[in-house]
Amino acid sequence: MLENYFPVLIFILVGIAVGGVMLLAGRILGRHNPEPEKLSPYECGFEAFEDARIKFDVRYYLIAILFILFDIEVAFLIPWASILKEIAGNESIRLFGFFEMLVFLGVLIVGYIYVRKRGALDWE
């Protein structure tokens, strides 16, 4: 059973090793001449005039969360669409697969309507 996971372990170890070699090579081969101009904060070519820790409006976070939510919903649709022919060809799960996705899309649409009615997507 564990021999099935051995290629995954090798893949992870090779990925970590390649990343480590790249970081180490950049550290060893890169130039190290920090200058005041190089270490100064850059913001559109002029000095920063406000504190970097200003509070953002909650709507930014709400839009980001909604984007992630609906993006994950679409990610659940892709595997279902890729096996749609198999679902349609199998008589025993044909209706189950159809109604399962119908319920899933129904919940998604109800959520979208709720968000729209609450004005979460309206920008002022």
Secondary structure, DSSP 8 states (H G I E B T S, - for coil): -GGGTHHHHHHHHHHHHHHHHHHHHHHHHS-----HHHHS--STTS---S-TT----HHHHHHHHHHHHHHHHHHHHHHHHHTHHHHHH-TTTHHHHHHHHHHHHHHHHHHHHHHHHHTTT---
